[in-house]
Each structure stands twice: as structure tokens, then as C-alpha cells.
Amino acid sequence: MPGQLASSAGRLLNGTCGLVAAVLRWSLVAATAVMLAAIFLQVVMRYVFLRAPPWSEELAVLMFSWATLGGLALGVREGFHVALTLLVEALPALAADIWRRLIALVTAGLGAYLVWSGLRFLDVTSGSTSAAIEYPIEILNVMAPVSGALIALFGIEHAFGPRPEPMPAEPVP
């Protein structure tokens, strides 16, 4: 019974993280598309019409911020970050698994720290508005705590969930 409960919890965690990662992936695609469109519009307006819209750069920075922080969280989930595996691969299977899970817990802890420090920064900057668009600056600054929460969630998934198959390394030409 305890094994079944742990297995069910693991499947629930993995399924929830999969759904969150899918939504995150699409939000990153949308943010990147909006960012590129805003930059394209700014360049065309500046060099063809000699008058750039005042909001395009600010919108691009907003979308870039989400693409960067959200991409960081997705990288934790999908494992497409740089990793040094020479020592881990030399360990026996059980020790390597324990080490990977420990690293995932540290990653979750760093995500939790990003939530905490991001909320503190959000508190300090609350009430401000952006210069051109005049949106509440909290929209920009909430991205750090949201990204930290996603990093913590995905770190917990890696620490307590089943071990995913490693991505095959691409050969270097």
C-alpha cells in the first residue's frame, strides 16, 4: 500500500509538471514571437519611417525577461542545460542516482530562494510603472518569483520522481 501511494503521488507530480511544462513551453513561444515582432516593428519604423514607437523596446524587454526566466525553468525540467557528468557517470548506479537527486534538491532550494528574493524585490518596487507603456512594474518583476516557483517544482519532481532517461549527447564534429 505505501508503495502504491508513492507511485500514485509520483505519477500525479509527473503529470502535473508535464502539464505545467507544456503551458510554459507555449508561453515561451508566444513571448519570443511577440518580442521578435516588436523588435522588427521598431527597426522598420526607425529606419524606414524615421520614427520608432516608444513602446516597442519596452515590450521586447518584457517578453525577453519572460523568455529568459521561463526558459531557465523549462531547462531545469527538460534537462537541456549544460551539465558535467564525468564524475557522476563514474559512480555506481545507486550513488549516481542519490547524487542526481541531491543536486535536484539543491536546485529546488535555489528556486525557492529565487521566489523569496523575487518577492522581496517585488515589494520594494511595487507601485512603480514602466516608462513608455506605463504598465505596473509588478508585471515585469513577478517573473522572478514565478520562475523560481517553477524551478522549485521541477527540482522536486526530479528529486522525488522516477529517474528519466538521459538525453543522448550529440556528437561533436
C-alpha positions as CSV (number, residue, x, y, z in Angstrom):
1,M,0.0,0.0,0.0
2,P,2.7,2.6,0.8
3,G,4.5,1.7,-2.4
4,Q,1.3,2.2,-4.4
5,L,0.6,5.6,-2.7
6,A,4.2,6.7,-3.5
7,S,3.7,5.5,-7.1
8,S,0.4,7.4,-7.4
9,A,1.9,10.6,-5.9
10,G,4.9,10.3,-8.3
11,R,2.6,9.9,-11.3
12,L,0.5,12.8,-10.2
13,L,3.6,15.0,-9.7
14,N,5.0,14.0,-13.0
15,G,1.7,14.6,-14.8
16,T,1.2,18.0,-13.2
17,C,4.7,19.0,-14.0
18,G,4.2,17.8,-17.6
19,L,1.1,19.9,-18.0
20,V,2.8,23.0,-16.4
21,A,5.8,22.5,-18.7
22,A,3.6,22.3,-21.8
23,V,1.9,25.6,-20.9
24,L,5.3,27.1,-20.1
25,R,6.7,26.0,-23.4
26,W,3.8,27.6,-25.3
27,S,4.1,30.8,-23.3
28,L,7.8,31.0,-24.2
29,V,7.0,30.5,-27.9
30,A,4.4,33.3,-27.7
31,A,6.8,35.6,-25.7
32,T,9.5,35.0,-28.3
33,A,7.2,35.7,-31.2
34,V,5.9,38.9,-29.6
35,M,9.5,40.0,-28.8
36,L,10.7,39.4,-32.3
37,A,7.6,41.2,-33.8
38,A,8.2,44.2,-31.5
39,I,11.9,44.4,-32.5
40,F,11.1,44.0,-36.2
41,L,8.5,46.8,-36.0
42,Q,10.9,49.0,-34.1
43,V,13.6,48.6,-36.7
44,V,11.3,49.1,-39.7
45,M,9.7,52.2,-38.1
46,R,13.0,53.7,-37.1
47,Y,14.9,53.2,-40.4
48,V,12.1,53.4,-42.9
49,F,9.7,55.9,-41.3
50,L,12.3,57.6,-39.1
51,R,10.0,57.3,-36.1
52,A,10.1,54.4,-33.7
53,P,7.2,53.7,-31.5
54,P,8.0,54.4,-27.8
55,W,6.6,51.2,-26.5
56,S,8.2,48.6,-28.8
57,E,11.5,48.3,-26.9
58,E,9.8,48.1,-23.6
59,L,7.5,45.3,-24.8
60,A,10.5,43.5,-26.2
61,V,12.4,43.7,-22.9
62,L,9.3,42.4,-21.1
63,M,9.0,39.4,-23.4
64,F,12.7,38.8,-23.3
65,S,12.6,38.7,-19.5
66,W,9.9,36.0,-19.5
67,A,11.6,34.1,-22.3
68,T,14.9,34.1,-20.2
69,L,13.4,33.3,-16.8
70,G,10.8,30.9,-18.1
71,G,13.4,29.2,-20.3
72,L,15.5,28.7,-17.3
73,A,12.7,26.9,-15.5
74,L,12.0,24.8,-18.6
75,G,15.7,23.9,-18.9
76,V,15.5,22.5,-15.3
77,R,12.5,20.3,-16.3
78,E,13.8,19.2,-19.6
79,G,17.5,18.9,-18.7
80,F,18.8,20.9,-21.7
81,H,21.3,22.8,-19.6
82,V,25.0,22.3,-19.5
83,A,25.9,19.5,-17.1
84,L,29.3,18.0,-16.1
85,T,28.6,14.3,-15.9
86,L,32.1,12.8,-15.9
87,L,32.2,12.2,-12.1
88,V,28.5,11.1,-11.8
89,E,29.0,8.6,-14.6
90,A,32.0,7.1,-12.7
91,L,29.8,6.4,-9.6
92,P,27.9,3.2,-9.1
93,A,24.3,3.3,-10.2
94,L,22.8,3.8,-6.7
95,A,25.3,6.5,-5.7
96,A,24.8,8.3,-9.0
97,D,21.1,8.3,-8.5
98,I,21.4,9.6,-5.0
99,W,23.8,12.3,-6.2
100,R,21.4,13.4,-9.0
101,R,18.5,13.6,-6.6
102,L,20.6,15.6,-4.2
103,I,21.5,18.0,-7.0
104,A,17.8,18.3,-7.8
105,L,17.0,19.2,-4.2
106,V,19.7,21.9,-4.3
107,T,18.2,23.1,-7.5
108,A,14.7,23.2,-5.9
109,G,16.2,25.1,-2.9
110,L,17.7,27.7,-5.3
111,G,14.3,28.0,-7.0
112,A,12.8,28.7,-3.5
113,Y,15.4,31.3,-2.9
114,L,14.6,33.0,-6.2
115,V,10.9,33.0,-5.0
116,W,11.9,34.6,-1.7
117,S,14.3,37.2,-3.1
118,G,12.0,38.0,-6.0
119,L,9.1,38.6,-3.7
120,R,11.3,41.0,-1.6
121,F,12.3,42.8,-4.8
122,L,8.7,42.9,-5.9
123,D,7.8,44.5,-2.5
124,V,10.5,47.2,-2.9
125,T,9.5,48.1,-6.4
126,S,5.7,47.9,-6.1
127,G,3.7,50.9,-7.2
128,S,6.1,51.9,-10.0
129,T,5.1,51.9,-13.6
130,S,7.1,51.4,-16.8
131,A,8.3,54.5,-18.6
132,A,6.7,54.1,-22.0
133,I,3.8,51.8,-21.7
134,E,3.1,52.7,-18.1
135,Y,2.1,49.1,-17.1
136,P,2.6,48.3,-13.4
137,I,6.2,47.3,-13.0
138,E,5.0,44.3,-10.9
139,I,4.2,42.6,-14.2
140,L,7.9,42.5,-15.0
141,N,9.2,41.9,-11.5
142,V,6.8,39.0,-10.7
143,M,8.6,36.9,-13.3
144,A,11.4,36.1,-10.9
145,P,9.2,34.6,-8.2
146,V,7.1,32.7,-10.8
147,S,10.3,31.3,-12.4
148,G,11.7,30.4,-9.0
149,A,8.5,28.5,-8.1
150,L,8.6,26.6,-11.4
151,I,12.3,25.8,-10.8
152,A,11.5,24.5,-7.3
153,L,8.6,22.4,-8.6
154,F,10.7,20.9,-11.4
155,G,13.6,20.3,-9.0
156,I,11.2,18.5,-6.6
157,E,9.9,16.4,-9.5
158,H,13.5,15.3,-10.3
159,A,14.3,14.7,-6.7
160,F,11.3,12.5,-5.8
161,G,10.0,11.3,-9.2
162,P,11.2,8.4,-11.3
163,R,14.5,8.8,-13.0
164,P,14.0,10.0,-16.6
165,E,16.1,8.6,-19.4
166,P,19.1,10.8,-20.1
167,M,19.1,12.8,-23.3
168,P,21.5,11.3,-25.8
169,A,24.6,13.5,-26.3
170,E,25.1,14.9,-29.8
171,P,28.5,14.0,-31.3
172,V,30.9,16.9,-31.7
173,P,32.1,17.1,-35.3
